[in-house]
Amino acid sequence: MWYTYFLQNKYGKWYTGATGDLQKRILEHNSGETRSTKYGGPWKLIYCEICINKKDAFAREKYLKSGMGKRYLKNRLKFFFAKGF
């Protein structure tokens, strides 16, 4: 299984990624092992999609990082963002 995931920190910054081991990857983000999220933690998992194929997961990550993908996430999580978490 492969995962495409969306994280948010306490400052409201977003991070989108893909991995084969979601739990391990989130621990790496929160322990400072990942350069792109080293500062600004802790990171919380907000959204996740499961893919059977690695290429599909990374293609979905690329889409979610695009303008249309960000709009998709804002619409998909509109009640989450409405509460101001």
Wavefront OBJ file of the C-alpha trace (Angstrom):
o trace
v 0.000 0.000 0.000
v 1.086 3.543 -0.758
v -0.244 6.683 0.875
v -0.661 10.258 -0.243
v -1.036 12.453 2.808
v -1.626 16.026 3.911
v -0.150 17.465 7.112
v -0.689 20.760 8.889
v 1.297 22.362 11.703
v 0.144 24.670 14.496
v 0.932 27.721 12.345
v -1.378 26.551 9.570
v 1.406 25.545 7.133
v 0.673 22.608 4.866
v 2.768 19.722 3.658
v 1.724 17.127 1.090
v 3.676 13.935 0.514
v 3.572 10.274 -0.469
v 5.065 7.240 1.255
v 4.889 3.487 1.633
v 4.885 3.639 5.474
v 2.667 6.452 6.707
v 3.212 6.020 10.440
v 7.006 5.981 10.082
v 6.921 9.003 7.761
v 4.874 11.112 10.180
v 7.324 10.240 12.959
v 10.174 11.378 10.688
v 8.400 14.681 10.047
v 7.854 15.300 13.759
v 11.362 14.268 14.833
v 13.038 16.696 12.436
v 14.494 14.032 10.117
v 12.805 15.537 7.056
v 14.466 18.691 5.742
v 11.294 20.267 4.386
v 9.409 19.948 7.698
v 12.321 20.120 10.129
v 11.081 23.397 11.576
v 7.522 24.293 12.427
v 6.366 21.021 13.974
v 4.504 19.308 15.399
v 2.720 18.136 12.257
v -0.747 16.560 12.355
v -2.177 14.221 9.759
v -5.233 15.945 8.274
v -5.988 13.863 5.193
v -4.811 10.606 3.621
v -5.532 8.619 0.466
v -4.505 5.002 -0.086
v -3.164 3.749 -3.421
v -2.155 0.257 -4.473
v 0.520 1.500 -6.875
v 3.516 3.712 -6.015
v 3.245 5.679 -9.265
v -0.409 6.463 -8.554
v 0.439 7.753 -5.061
v 3.195 10.048 -6.337
v 1.021 11.257 -9.229
v -1.709 12.102 -6.714
v 0.836 13.946 -4.548
v 1.867 16.013 -7.559
v -1.771 16.840 -8.295
v -2.533 17.834 -4.678
v 0.442 20.207 -4.726
v -0.942 21.978 -7.831
v -3.372 24.881 -7.739
v -6.301 22.654 -8.656
v -5.242 20.091 -6.062
v -5.065 22.705 -3.313
v -8.559 23.864 -4.254
v -9.707 20.244 -4.128
v -8.320 19.845 -0.594
v -9.865 23.112 0.596
v -13.227 22.004 -0.764
v -12.858 18.423 0.498
v -11.945 19.647 3.992
v -14.174 22.723 4.090
v -15.700 21.849 7.475
v -12.240 21.274 8.971
v -11.021 24.645 7.741
v -14.274 26.364 8.752
v -13.582 25.432 12.395
v -10.173 27.068 12.165
v -8.040 24.113 13.228
l 1 2 3 4 5 6 7 8 9 10 11 12 13 14 15 16 17 18 19 20 21 22 23 24 25 26 27 28 29 30 31 32 33 34 35 36 37 38 39 40 41 42 43 44 45 46 47 48 49 50 51 52 53 54 55 56 57 58 59 60 61 62 63 64 65 66 67 68 69 70 71 72 73 74 75 76 77 78 79 80 81 82 83 84 85
